[in-house]
């Protein structure tokens, strides 16, 4: 299978790349060329794999990236967008620029990917997998900006899944709780914050990138071709267990 992974150099993205490289052909994107090169160099794979930088906040950059991915792979079966950002601020001190960056990285990237990949998927169909967040479902202090953006992704999923179902393009999302990645280091490196965060999860622990491999394996599997318009919460019980 030919899989495109965007945000490949992040915590979850790199775990998925290392896993999927064993069985699938990959085209990987990230804004950080150094991390991207290191990722490719350290992967063990006998399959096709290439990399390219991409700015997910810019539609033209996504368009160029997706065209390169299609040219290299020949066809695209699945696109996984792991790009994202985190902002923990109450609304009254959140700036317009803060919101611009949060929504461009998280929401605009999904629109850009859908916009630029449609021409490659409309004939044979395919799967697009995005990342929302448990914060979109449960009220968490100081999460107004990121919860709004991630909630928009879940809403995008249900609408886009309806729009593109006639092309057999399936669109789903994964909604994590707190995961131990470089993006969350400000929380996980602070013992008080980490202990507090663990207690918010019913399983009394935060997640790790490998926790997402089983469900991504399932969604990538061609036998999952009857699943669309869903947001799957992989969050240690954060969103619905108290």
Helices and strands as residue ranges (DSSP letters): E 2-6, H 11-20, E 25-30, H 33-42, E 49-53, H 59-73, E 78-81, G 91-93, H 96-103, I 104-108, H 109-121, E 126-133, G 134-136, H 144-163, G 165-167, E 169-176, G 182-184, H 185-188, H 191-200, G 209-212, H 213-220, G 222-224, E 231-234
